[in-house]
């Protein structure tokens, strides 16, 4: 779940930065992330998709994460695994597809507001 686009969108909006690098905080980013109310079927789908990402990474034992996640050189099987993970996670929040990262972020902030009673 933490590797999915949904969490990355949240992180990029709420965490601090040191120069151009993200400064991930458990208190600010992780603990406040508006997790979905996923059922067992959805959780299993996310778990399988996350495992597929890990399995795809194993195909490149001599590559660094920077190498594997270079946007212009990301291995196709890893990109496909991440796309499937993003879809599985998105479906935990709603059935309709998200049209953009901004739509995801708006959804997350609305969910967060509902969770904290705002």
Secondary structure as GFF3:
##gff-version 3
##sequence-region A 1 118
A	DSSP	alpha_helix	5	14	.	.	.	ID=ss1
A	DSSP	beta_strand	16	18	.	.	.	ID=ss2
A	DSSP	beta_strand	21	23	.	.	.	ID=ss3
A	DSSP	pi_helix	26	30	.	.	.	ID=ss4
A	DSSP	alpha_helix	40	58	.	.	.	ID=ss5
A	DSSP	alpha_helix	65	68	.	.	.	ID=ss6
A	DSSP	alpha_helix	76	93	.	.	.	ID=ss7
A	DSSP	alpha_helix	101	116	.	.	.	ID=ss8
###
